[in-house]
C-alpha cells in the first residue's frame, strides 16, 4: 500500500506541471486471461492448463497533458477479470480484481489519431477460485509492473482507445497450503486487450 500511495503522489505531482492538462472519466471492456494453471501432486507429475479468454471490465480516471511535443497520460483504473480453466469436464473460474496505474507517453500522429505506450503498475485487491472447492492464496507479489501499448482516437471530448496489456514476469498464486495430495499454481498476471471509452471533464481551455 505504501508503494501505491507514493506512486499516486508522483502521478499527481507530474500532472500538476502540465501546461494543458485534461481530466476525465474512462471505462470499458477487457478481453483476455491470466497465465496458465500448473498442477503438482505428491503421487504423479503435474500438467499445465491454459486459461480461456473472458470479458471483464474497468472503470477509472485519467489525466492528459502536453510536454515537449508529446503527451503524458497517467491513469488510475479499477479492473475486474475472470479466467476459466477447464480440463476433462471439470472447470474453475479464477476471479481477479486490481488497481491499475498506467503511466503512458503518446504522440498525436494524424488528425484525431494517437499512439501511446508505457509501464502499467498493478496492485492486486482480491483473487478467488470458484469450482474446485479449494482455496487459493494471495499472489506472490501484491504490487507488480507490466506494460500497455495501443492507439486511440480523440473526437472532441470523447475518446476511444484500444490497448494491449502484457506482463514482464510471472506472479504466482498458490493453492491453499492445507492441500497435501493435489495443488496448483496460477500465474495471476494477465495478458489482455483493453477497449475504453473516455470523456473529458475539464481541459486547459475550459472556463473556470
N, C-alpha and C positions, 0 to 999 in steps of 0.2 A: 504494500500500500504506500510505503514511503517513496518508492521509485515512481509510482503513478502520480503522486502529488508533485514531486519535483518536475516530472515531465509536463504536467498541466501548467504549472507556473512558468516553465520555459516557453511553452507554446503561447501562453498569454502575453508574456513579455515580448516575444518576437512579433506577435500580431500588433502590439501597441506602436511599433515603429513603422508600420505600413503607411505609405502616403495616400493610398486609395483603397483602404480596407473595405471589404464587403463582409456581411454576416448573413447567415441564413440557416434554413432547416433542410434536412435531406432524409430520404428513406427509400426503401426498395426491397428487391429480392436478391437472394444469394442462391447459387446453384453449384453444388459440389459435395465434398465429403472430407471427413478426417482420414488419417492414414490407415494402414492395414491393421487387422487384429491378428496377433500371433499367439498361438496357444502353447502351453507347456504342460507336461504330465509326468508324474512320478513313474509311470509304467510304460510310456510309449513316447516316440518322437512327436513333436508338435507339428502343426500345419498353420498356414497363413491364409487369411480371408481378406479380400479387398472389399472395401465398403462401397455400397451403392449410392450414387449421387442423389441427393434430395434437395428440395427447395426450402430455404429458410428466409429470414427477413432481417432488416436492420433499420434503425432509426437514430438520428443524431443531429449534431450541429456542425457547421463549418465556417471557416473564415478564409478570405482570399485577398491578397494584396500584391501589388506590383513592386518589383525590386530589381533594378538594373536590367530592365528589358525582359525579365521573366516574371512569373507569378509564383508565389508560395501559398500553399493551401493546407493548413492544419485542420484536423477534424477530431471530434470526439463522438464515437458511434457505439451504440449497443447492438450486438449481433446475436442472433439465435440460430443455431444449426441443428440438423438432425442427419444421422447417417445410419443406414440399415446394413447389418451384417447377416448373411444367410448361408446356411450350409446343410445339405441333406434334409431339407424340410423344416429346419429349425432357424428362427430368425430372432434378432435382437435389435432394438433401436438405441443408439447412443445419442443422448440429448446433451447439448453443449451450449453454454452462453458465455459471452465475454464482452469486455470493453475494448474497442479498437481505437488507437490514436495514430492514424496515418499522418505523416509529415511529408507532403508531396511538393515537388518542384515541377512547373509546367511551362509550356510555351504555346502562345496563340499562333497557329501556322497558316490558316486561310479562312478569312471571314469569321464565322462563329466557331470554327473547329479548333480544338486544342488537344494537346497530348500532355501526359503527366506521369511521373513515377517517383518513388521514394520509399523509405522504410515505413513499416507499419508495426507499432508497438501493441502488444496484446496482453491484457490482464484477464485471466480466467476467473469467472464468477461462480460457475456451477457446472458439474457434469454428473450424469447418472445413466445407467444402463437398464432398459426395460426388456423383459422377455426371457432372461436366463435364470432369474431367481438368485443372482449373485451380485453382491455389492462391488463397487469399483472405487478405488481410492482417488484422491486428487492427483492431477498431473504432476510430474516430477518438478516442473518449474511453473509457478503461477504467473510469471512475467517473462515473455519471450519477444523476439523481434523477427518479423518476416518482411515481405515487400509487397507493394502493389504497383501495377503499371496499366495504363489504358488510355482511352481517348474520350473526349466529351464534346458536346455542342451546347453553346450558350445562346438562348433565344430570349433576349430581354432579361426579365427576372427569373425565367425558367431555365433549368439546366438538365441535360440528360447525359449520363455518364456510364460507360462500360469499362470495367477493370478486371484484371486477373490478380488474385492474391496467392502467393506461394510462401513456402517456409524455407528458412536457412538450415534448420536442423529438426530432428525428432523431438517430441515432448511426450514421453510415455506416461500413461495412466495404467496402473496395475490392478488386477482383481484383488478382492479382499484377502488379507493375509491369513484368514482363518481357513481358506480353501487349501487343502493339503494335496489332494489327488489330481485336481484339474485347475488350471489357472490360465490367464491370458494377459496380454499387454496390448493396449490400443495406443497408436500414435495420435495424440489429440490435436496436433497442429493441422488445420485444414488447408486444402487446395481448392479454390473455388472461383467462379465467375460472379461478379457483383454488378447488378444493374440498378442504378439510382436515379431518382428524380429529385431535384433540388429547387428551392425557392428562395430568392434573395430578399431578406427583410430590410436590410439597410446597406447603403453604399455611400461612398465619399461625396457623391453629388446630391444626396438626399437632403431635404430641408430638415433642420433640427426642430 
